Amino acid sequence: MNWKIPEDLPVNPPEKLSHSIIHNDKSADIVEKCIDDLIPRGGKKPNQIAVSLEDYLSWVAMFNRKIKGVRHRKSCWDRITDEHLVKFEKMDHKSPKKDIKGVIPKKGKMTYTFSLRDIRLENEFEVLIYSVRSSLTMLTRLISAFLKSKTDLHSHSNLQKSLNTAKNWPALSAIVNEACHDWIDDLTKRRDAATHYVALTATSSLTIESERSNVIKVQRNTVSIPKQPLKFVSVWWDDIPVLGWASHSSTAVTNDDGNIIEAHGLFDGTGNLLVRRNTSLPELPELIDGREYCDNLMRNYENYFVKVASELKTKIC
C-alpha cells in the first residue's frame, strides 16, 4: 500500500500504555497533576496557544525539570540543615568559668557567644534561591506561550508589567502581582545580592550570659539568616577560610559604674586567635529562622504555580 501524504500515516501509542491509568495515578501530587493538565490531548494545538504545539510542549517539559530541580535542592537543604544542627549540638557550649573567676565585678555580667558556620548549608541556601528564581524564568516562558506578540518573554519582572496592561488576563495579573509583593521581590533581591555583592549567610549561635559564674540567660539562634537581603557582611559575621571551621567568642563586662568593657575574638578550629577587637562589633542584622523561610518559600512557590496553572488551564479546555 502506498501512502500519499504523512497525515494519512497512522500514529498509535505503544502497547500496554493506558492514558487513564497514568492520568489517574493517585501517587501524583497536585503540582504534577497541574503540569499534566497543561498538556493538551488529541494532537491539535488549542487556539489560545500562540506558539507551535512542539515548542509549547517543550516549554512544559523544561519547566517540569526546573520544578523537580527545585524540589531536589530543597531536600538537600533539609538534609544538610539536619546535619548542621547535629554538629552544632556537639560543640562545647560551656562558659569557661575557671578563666573568669575573680574577673567579673560584684555586679558585673559576662557574655559568651559561640557560633558555627557551615559552608555547605550556606551554599545550599544560595543554590535553592537560584533554583527557584531560575524556575520562575521558565514559568514566565511557559506563560508567554499564551500571550500573542509576547511569546519571547522570559523575564518575570517584565511578565508582571505585560500582564498589568493585558485586559484579557485580569485574574492571572492579580496572581502574579500578589506573588511578587509577598515573596518574589524578596527572593529576587537575595538572588541579586548573592550574584553581585555577598555570599548568602546562614549560621547558628548560642549566647550565654553569666553573673558570678552562674548562667542567667541562654539565647539560641539556629540556622539564622538576615531578615532583609544584605549587600555587605562584616568579617565578624563572615567565615575566615581556615581549615576546619572558625569560631567567634565575645566577652562583655558591665562594671559597677555601668561602663561596659568588651572584647571579641575570631578563632580557628583549634582555638588559635586570628583577630581581636576591643570595641563594639558592627551591628548584627535582624535575623529570622532560615528553615522557616525556606519552608515558606517552597510552599509559596508551589502554591503560586498551582494558581497560575489553574488559570492557564482555562485557556486550553
C-alpha positions in Angstrom: 0.0 0.0 0.0 1.3 3.4 -1.0 0.8 6.5 1.3 0.4 9.9 -0.4 0.8 12.3 2.5 2.3 12.0 6.0 -1.1 12.9 7.6 -2.5 9.7 6.3 0.0 7.6 8.3 -1.4 6.0 11.5 0.3 7.0 14.7 -0.6 4.7 17.6 0.6 4.5 21.2 2.8 1.7 22.3 1.1 -1.4 23.6 0.2 -1.7 27.3 0.2 2.1 27.7 -3.1 3.3 29.2 -3.7 7.0 29.4 -6.4 6.5 32.0 -4.1 4.7 34.4 -1.4 7.4 34.1 -3.8 10.3 34.3 -5.5 8.9 37.4 -2.3 7.9 39.2 -3.1 8.6 42.8 0.6 8.9 43.7 0.9 12.2 41.7 0.7 15.3 43.8 -1.2 18.5 43.0 1.9 20.1 41.2 2.3 17.0 38.9 -1.4 17.0 38.2 -1.4 20.7 37.3 1.5 20.1 34.9 -0.3 17.2 33.3 -3.4 19.4 32.9 -1.4 21.9 30.9 -0.7 19.2 28.2 -3.5 19.2 25.5 -4.6 15.8 24.1 -5.6 14.9 20.6 -2.5 16.2 18.8 -4.1 19.6 18.0 -3.0 22.9 19.3 -5.6 24.9 21.2 -6.3 28.3 19.6 -5.1 30.2 22.8 -1.6 28.9 22.4 0.4 31.4 20.3 3.4 29.1 19.6 3.7 25.8 17.8 2.5 22.8 19.7 6.0 21.3 19.7 7.5 24.5 21.2 4.8 24.7 23.8 5.2 21.0 24.9 9.0 21.6 25.0 8.5 24.6 27.4 6.2 22.5 29.6 8.8 19.7 29.7 11.6 22.2 30.6 9.6 23.8 33.4 8.8 20.3 34.7 12.6 19.7 35.0 13.0 23.0 36.7 10.4 22.4 39.4 11.8 18.9 40.0 15.2 20.5 40.4 13.8 22.9 43.0 12.4 20.1 44.9 15.7 18.3 44.8 17.5 21.4 46.1 15.0 21.7 48.9 15.6 18.1 50.0 19.3 18.8 50.0 18.8 21.9 52.1 16.7 19.9 54.6 19.3 17.1 54.9 22.3 19.4 55.4 20.3 21.5 57.8 19.8 18.4 60.0 23.5 17.5 59.8 24.5 21.1 60.7 22.3 21.1 63.8 23.8 17.7 64.9 27.3 19.3 64.6 26.2 22.4 66.4 24.8 20.4 69.4 28.2 18.7 69.7 30.1 21.9 70.2 31.4 22.8 73.6 28.9 25.4 74.8 30.1 25.6 78.4 31.2 29.0 79.7 34.9 28.9 80.8 34.3 29.5 84.5 37.8 28.8 85.6 39.2 31.6 83.4 36.8 34.3 84.6 36.9 33.6 88.4 37.7 36.8 90.2 37.4 38.9 87.0 33.8 39.8 87.0 33.0 42.7 89.3 30.4 42.3 92.0 27.5 43.4 89.8 29.1 42.6 86.5 28.0 40.3 83.8 29.9 38.4 81.2 28.5 37.2 77.8 30.0 34.4 75.6 28.8 33.8 72.1 29.5 30.6 70.3 28.8 30.4 66.6 29.1 27.8 63.9 29.0 28.5 60.2 28.6 25.7 57.7 29.6 26.4 54.1 27.6 23.5 52.8 24.5 25.0 54.5 25.0 28.4 53.1 25.8 27.1 49.6 22.6 25.0 49.6 20.6 28.1 50.7 22.2 30.1 47.8 21.6 27.3 45.3 18.0 26.9 46.4 17.4 30.7 45.9 19.0 30.5 42.4 17.0 27.3 41.5 13.6 28.8 42.5 14.3 32.1 40.7 15.5 30.2 37.6 12.3 28.2 37.5 10.3 31.4 37.6 12.0 32.4 34.4 11.0 29.2 32.8 7.4 29.6 34.1 7.4 33.0 32.5 8.4 31.4 29.2 5.6 29.0 29.6 3.0 31.7 30.3 4.3 33.7 27.3 3.1 30.9 25.0 -0.4 32.2 25.7 0.5 35.9 25.1 0.3 36.8 21.4 3.1 39.2 20.3 5.0 38.4 23.6 6.0 34.8 23.1 9.7 35.6 23.5 9.1 36.9 27.1 11.3 35.3 29.8 11.8 38.0 32.5 9.4 37.6 35.4 9.5 41.3 36.2 8.6 42.1 32.6 5.8 39.5 32.8 4.3 41.5 35.6 4.4 44.6 33.6 2.9 42.9 30.5 0.0 41.3 32.4 -0.8 44.6 34.0 -1.5 46.0 30.5 -3.3 42.9 29.2 -7.1 43.4 29.6 -7.9 39.7 28.9 -5.8 38.4 31.8 -7.1 40.1 35.0 -7.1 37.0 37.2 -3.5 35.9 36.2 -2.3 39.5 36.6 -3.7 39.6 40.1 -2.0 36.3 40.9 1.4 37.5 39.7 1.2 40.8 41.4 0.3 39.2 44.7 3.2 36.7 44.5 5.7 39.5 43.6 4.6 41.6 46.5 4.5 38.7 49.0 7.7 36.8 48.3 9.2 37.0 44.7 10.6 40.5 45.1 12.4 39.5 48.3 13.7 36.4 46.5 15.0 38.4 43.6 16.8 40.8 46.0 18.5 37.9 47.7 19.5 36.4 44.3 20.9 39.7 43.1 22.8 40.2 46.4 24.4 36.7 46.0 25.2 37.4 42.4 26.8 40.8 42.8 27.8 41.5 46.4 28.0 38.8 49.0 27.6 35.1 49.8 24.3 34.4 51.4 24.6 33.7 55.1 23.1 31.1 57.4 24.6 30.4 60.8 23.8 29.0 64.3 24.8 30.6 67.5 24.5 30.3 71.3 24.8 33.2 73.7 25.4 32.5 77.4 25.2 35.4 79.8 26.8 34.8 83.2 26.8 36.5 86.6 29.4 35.4 89.2 30.0 32.3 87.1 26.3 31.4 87.2 24.4 31.2 83.9 21.5 33.6 84.0 20.4 33.7 80.3 20.9 31.5 77.3 19.8 32.6 73.8 19.9 30.2 70.8 19.7 31.1 67.2 19.8 28.1 64.9 20.1 28.3 61.1 19.5 32.0 61.1 19.5 34.2 58.0 19.2 38.0 57.7 15.6 39.2 57.6 16.5 41.6 54.8 18.8 40.9 51.9 22.3 42.3 52.5 24.9 43.8 50.2 27.6 43.8 52.9 28.7 41.3 55.5 31.3 42.2 58.2 34.2 39.8 58.7 32.8 39.4 62.3 29.7 37.8 60.8 31.5 36.0 58.0 33.7 33.0 57.8 37.5 33.1 58.0 38.8 30.5 55.4 40.9 28.3 57.8 41.0 24.6 57.6 38.1 23.0 59.6 35.9 25.8 60.9 36.3 29.2 62.6 34.5 30.4 65.8 33.7 33.7 67.3 33.8 34.5 71.0 32.7 37.7 72.7 33.2 38.8 76.3 31.4 41.8 77.7 31.6 43.0 81.3 29.4 45.7 82.8 31.2 47.3 85.7 29.7 48.6 88.9 29.7 52.1 87.5 27.7 51.0 84.4 30.6 51.1 82.0 30.8 48.2 79.5 34.1 46.7 78.7 34.1 44.2 75.8 36.4 42.2 73.7 35.9 39.9 70.7 38.0 37.2 69.1 37.9 35.1 66.0 39.5 31.7 66.4 40.4 28.7 64.2 39.1 25.2 64.9 41.9 24.5 67.3 41.4 27.7 69.3 44.2 29.8 67.9 43.3 33.5 67.9 43.0 35.1 64.4 41.9 38.6 65.2 40.8 40.5 68.2 38.6 43.6 68.5 38.2 45.6 71.7 35.4 47.8 70.6 31.7 47.1 69.7 31.1 45.0 66.7 29.2 46.2 63.7 25.5 46.0 64.2 24.2 42.5 63.5 21.3 42.5 61.1 18.0 41.3 62.4 17.8 37.5 61.9 15.0 35.1 61.1 14.7 31.3 61.1 16.3 30.1 57.8 14.4 26.8 58.0 11.1 28.5 58.3 12.0 30.9 55.5 12.8 28.1 53.1 9.7 26.1 54.1 7.5 29.1 53.4 9.4 29.8 50.1 8.7 26.3 48.9 5.1 26.5 49.9 4.6 29.9 48.2 6.4 28.7 45.1 4.3 25.6 44.6 1.1 27.4 45.5 1.9 30.1 43.0 2.4 27.6 40.2 -0.8 25.8 41.1 -2.7 29.1 40.8 -1.0 30.1 37.5 -1.6 26.6 36.0 -5.3 26.6 37.0 -5.7 29.9 35.2 -3.8 28.7 32.1 -5.9 25.5 32.0 -9.0 27.6 31.3 -7.4 28.7 28.0 -6.7 25.1 27.0 -10.0 23.5 27.8 
